[in-house]
């Protein structure tokens, strides 16, 4: 029935009946959703949803042509991160319709006056974006129709520029004009960015607008699905100042170099949290992580990490060898843990935010693993990080959190602290880390 409705929509569109075509597409998506809910296999669900992306894309484009931004936004949100929505649907703090995407009208009521959600969707022939606030939803108008393949090249080129420490301001200005200026967002507004496709790998904080980096202009965070992030943020957990941290695990020197800066980082940030539980060197191992993480409110891991983009659930944090053998923490290990009590996890490691973006817009890897396991807020990196710069960033972040600052403000201060040092002013040093999930998190003073 769903595929028949999809076929009907194509015929109606060919006859110029766009409103009827949009209605048929909406019905097709509803039937697909109903059918999908009856399957228990995650692999089957993700495969089905991946096959459906062209239906979602045509529905988004159709509602946009009809001048219906709220409906286009709703379909975009329904199309993304379905496996993550399924995973969190059973969480106690998200009871009710946690597995369902929220519509624009509901999200609008959940936002504070100073908060703005920017949701992107990369269609094959153009980039779309919606700006959602408590005043409503509007569709951004981009000056050029940026194809998805061209967008992917643009993101790769900018990441390459940053990683190679090439001059970044001019390119950052150009991409900022392309992707940010059409949004018309005031300086000072809190921005929650919902990326799509290639944009998952773009450091938005390092784009420039009005002669400034975005992080200088606005506090920002990332959400794989605004439905999940908004539900978590609405509850605004103020968590106990209880820290568990792992630093500089001892691993085979043939695999990776020691990280003395990571050890200093953990010692420094723990000064703000009396009674913190710290694991260093041989003790910073997987056994201690699995034993301590479920009871931690704030969890910090300063170590090497390796992203596996071919098999993302085998992405790993290189925790300490045990009994003379590697025993690394893989993303698939995290999937099986209960981290509902862990409000914040900071992966102070290289490329911990990378993975593989599925056709259903699912970022597989540590991002999905930790959020699925119950974590509300995650800090993860997009490229290899500087040991010394990360030490400054993380200690500033935790200092702010200990003072009761909102995590989005703390992250902004931390990145600007690294930016303020002329030796680390290049975005390579301060822009790799994304703040993902609940942007309103606070720690009790």
N, C-alpha and C positions, 0 to 999 in steps of 0.2 A: 504493500500500500504506500509506503514511504517513497519508494523509487518511482511508483506511478505518479504520485503527487509532484515529484521532482520533474518528471517528464512533462506533465501538464503545465508546469510553470514555464518550461522552455517554449512550449507552443504558445502559451498566452503572451509571453514576452515578444515572440516573433510577430504576433498579431498586433503588438503595440498596447496590449492590456497590462500595463505595469502593475497596477494596483491588484489585479487578480493574480498575476504572477507572484507578487510578494506574499499574498495570502496563501497560495499553494505551497510556497517555500516554507512559510511559518508552520503550516500544518505538517509538512514533511519532517521538519526538525523535531516537532513535538512527538510524532510517531517514532522517530529514531530514538529519542530520549527514553520513551516508554519501553521500547524493545531492549535498549541497552541495559536498563535497570534490572532486567530479568537474568542477565548473564552474571556468573560469579567469577569468571576468569579475568584477571586484570589484563593479561595479554590480549584476550579476545576483545575486551572493551576498548583498549587503546588502539587495536588494529581497526576496529569498526569506526572509531571516532576519527582516526587518521583518514580513512576512506571518505568520510563525510565532509572534509574541509572545503571541497569545492562547492558543496551545497551551502555551507555557512557563508562562504565568500560571495556567492551570487546573491544571497539574501541580504548581506550587508550592503553590497553595491546597489541593490534594488531599492532598499529603504532610504539610502542616501539620495538617490535620484528623485525619490518621491518627497524629499524634504522632511524626513522623519528621523532626526538624529538620535532621539531616545531609543527608538526601536532598533536602529543600526547598532548603537552601543550595547544594548541588551543582548543582541545576537553575538556580537564580538565577545562579550564576557562569557556567554554560555559555551563558546567554542574553545575556550582556553583552559588548560590545566585541569582537565576532567579527572584524571587519575588522582591528583592531589585533593580535589574536592571530595572524591570518594573516600580517600584515606582518612580525612579529618571528620567525616560525617558521624563517626561513632564517638568522638571525643566528648567527654562529659561537659567541658566548658563551652561546647558549641552545640548543645542539644537542640533538637527541633529540625529545621530544614537545612542543616549545615552542608549537606551534599548538593544543595541547589545553588545556582548562581543567583545573586541579588540583582534586581532590576534598577534602572536609573532612579526611579521615583523613591525607592526604599533607601538607596545609597545616599541620595540627596539629603534625606532627613538625618542621616547618621554623621554628616560632616559638620565640623565647626566652621564659623565664618571665615577663619584664616586658612582653611584647608582646601586644596584643589587636587583633584585626581586627573591625571592625563593618561588616557588609554590609547595606545597605538595599535594599528592593525595593518600588516604589510600584505596587501593584495598583490596578485601577480603583476598587475599593470599600474598600480599606484599605491602610495602610502596614505592611510587615513588616520585621523586622531580625533578624539573627543575630549573636551574639557568639562569636567563635572564639578560643580560646587553646590553649596546649599541654595543657590539661586536657580539651579537647573543645569541642563546639559546643552552644549553647542558643539557643532562640528567645525574643526579647523579647516581653513582653506590654504592649501600649500601652493606656492608659486609655480612649481613644476610637478609633473606626474612622475614620481620616483618609483621605478619598477623594483620588484623585490630583489632581483638579481643585482641590480645596480646599488641598491641599499646594502646588500651583503658586501659588495666590493668596497663601498664607502667605509663601512664599519671596520673591515679588515685593514684597509689602508690607514685609518686613524690609529687603530691599535698598534699597527706596525710602527707608525711614527712615534708613538709614546714609548713603546718598548725599546726602540733604538735610540731614545733620547734626542731625537731630531727636534728642531724648533716646532712648537705646537700652537702658538697663539694664533697665527694666521689661519691655520686649518681649523682650529677650534672656533674661530669667529665665523668662518664660512659654513661649517656644519650647524652652528648655533643659529645662523640666519635661516638655514634651510629647515631645521627641525623644531626650533624653539620659538623664534620670532613670530610665526603665524599663530601661536597659541595665545598671545596677548595676555600673559600672566604677569601681574604686578610683582615688583621686588618685595621681598619680605613674606610673601605667601608661602605656606608649607605645601610642598609638592609631593604627591605620591605618584610615581611613574609606573605604569603597567606596560612593560615592553611586549613586543611580539616579534617572532622570527629572529632575524639577524640582530635586532636591537637588544636582545638579551645580553650581548657581548659588548655593548657600547657603554663606556663610562660617562653617563650624562653629566655628572658633576664636573667633568673636564671640558664640557662644551662652553662656549662663551656667548654672552649677550650683554649689550650695553657696555662693552669694553671690560667686562669682568667674567671670571669663571662662574658658572651657575652656582657652585657651592658658596661663593662669596655673596651672591645675590639672594639665594633662597635655601632654606633647609630642605633636603630632599631625601627620599627613600624609594625603594623598589618593592613592587608586589607582583608575584607571578599571577595572582588572581586577586582582584580588589574585593571580591566576595569574602575570601578567607581573611585577608588583612583587615578589612573593616569590621568583621565580627570579632576578631581578636582585639582590635583597637577600641571598639565600643566598650569592652569590659575594662579597659585601661588598668591592667594589673599593676599595682604598686607592690613590688616584690621585696622580700627581705634581703638585706645586704649580706648575703651568704655566698661566698666565692669558692669555687674549686678550680684550680688552674694547673696546667701541665706545661712544662717548659724544657726545651733542649733535650729531648729524648736521646739516649745513647743507642746509636745504630752503627752498623758496620761502616767504617770510614770509606770503604770502597764504593758505598752506595751514595752517601751524601756527607758533606762537611758538618762539623759541630756548629751549633748556633748559640754562642755565648751571649749575643744580644737578646735572644729569646729568654734566656735565664734572667738577665738583668731586667727585662721587660716585666716578667712575672713577679719578681721581687718588688719592683717599683710600684706596680699597680696594686699589689696586695697590701701596701701600707695603708691604703684607704679602707681596708676591710678587715678589721680585727677578727682573729679566729679563722682566717682563710685556710683552706686545706690545699697544700702545695705539693706537687710531685715533680721531681727533677731527675734527669739522667736515667739511671736504671729503673727508678720507680715510676717514671712517666711512661707506663706501659699499658697495653690493651686491657689486661686483667684489672688494673686499678681504675681505668676509665669506665669499664662496664660496671664495676662495683660502685663507683662514686657518682657518675653522671646522673643517674635517675633521682638522686636526692639533692642535687645542686640546684640553686636558683639562678646563679650566674656561673657559666662554664667557659673557661678560656683555655685554648689550646695553641701554644706557640711551638710550631714544629715544621718540618718539611711536609709537603703534600705532592701527590702526583695525580693529575687528572687523566682518566682513561675515556677518551671521547668515542672510542669504538664500543666499549662495554662499560658504560658509566657507573654501574653499580659496583665495579671493581676499582673505581677511583679510591685512593687510599691516603690516609694521614700516616706518616712514618713514625709511629710510636716505638718505644724502646724494644730492642730484641729481648726475647725471653728464652732462658735455657740455651743461649747461644744461637738461637734461630730467629729469623724475622717473624714478627707477629703483628702485622700492621692492622690498623682500623680501616675497614673498607665500608663504602657507602651501604652495601647490602647488610652489613652488621648493624648499622644504625637503624635500618628499617624495622628490625625486630626488637628494638629497645622501647621502653616506656619513658618518654621524656616530657610528660605532661606538666610536671612540676618545674621544668627548666625554662625560665622565661627568656634567657638570652644565652646564645652560644656564639662565641667569637672564634673563628678559625683563622688565627694569625699565621697563615701559611700561604705558600705559593699556589695560585690557580685553584683555590678551593671552591670557587664559584663556577668553574667551568664544568661542562658536561656535554650532552648532546640534545639539541632541540628537535623534538619529534614533530611530525606534521600536525599533531593535535596540540601543538605549542606547549609541549611538556618539556621542561628542562630536567633531564635525568642526571642524577649525580647527588652530591651532598645537599644541594638546596632542597630537592624533593625529599630526600631521606630524612633530614632533620625536621622539616616542617611536618612530614607525615608521622614522625615519631612523637610529635607533640610540642616541639619548640615553638614559641611565639615569635621570636626575633632572632635573626641570624646575621652575622657579619662574615662575608666571604669575599675572596679576591679574584680578579679577572686576569692577572698575569703575575709572573715572578716578582716578589716584593723585596725591597731593601730592608735588611736587618735593622739598621740604625734608624731609618725613617719610620719603620713600623713600630719601633720601641717608643718613639716620641708620640706617634699617633695614638697608640693604645693607652699609654699612661695618661695622656690628656683626656681621652674618652672616659676612662674609669674615674679620673678625678672629678669630672663633671657629673657622672652618674652618682658618685658618692655624695655630691652636694644636692641631689634631688632634681637635677636637670632632666628634661625629657630626652630620650635617646636620640631623637632626630637632631635636637640642638647640640647634644654632646658630640655626635658624629660630625656635625658641621664645624664645631670648634676644633675638633681633633685634626680634621683635614686642613683647616686654615692655619693651624699651628705649624704643620709641616711646610705648608706653602709660604709662610712668613719667613722661613729661613732661606736666604739666597742660595745656599748650597743644595737645598732640596725643593726649590720652587717649581721645578719641572713636574708636570702631572704624573710622570712615571712614579715619583716617590709618594705622592699623597692621594692619587686618584684610584688605585686598584681596588679598594675595598667598597663593596656595596652594603648598605643597610637594607635588609630584606624582612618584610613582614610587619609586625605591630610597631608602628612609628611613634606611638604615644607612651611606650613603656617608661616607667620611672622606678627608681630604687628608693626604699625608705632611708631617710637620713639617720 
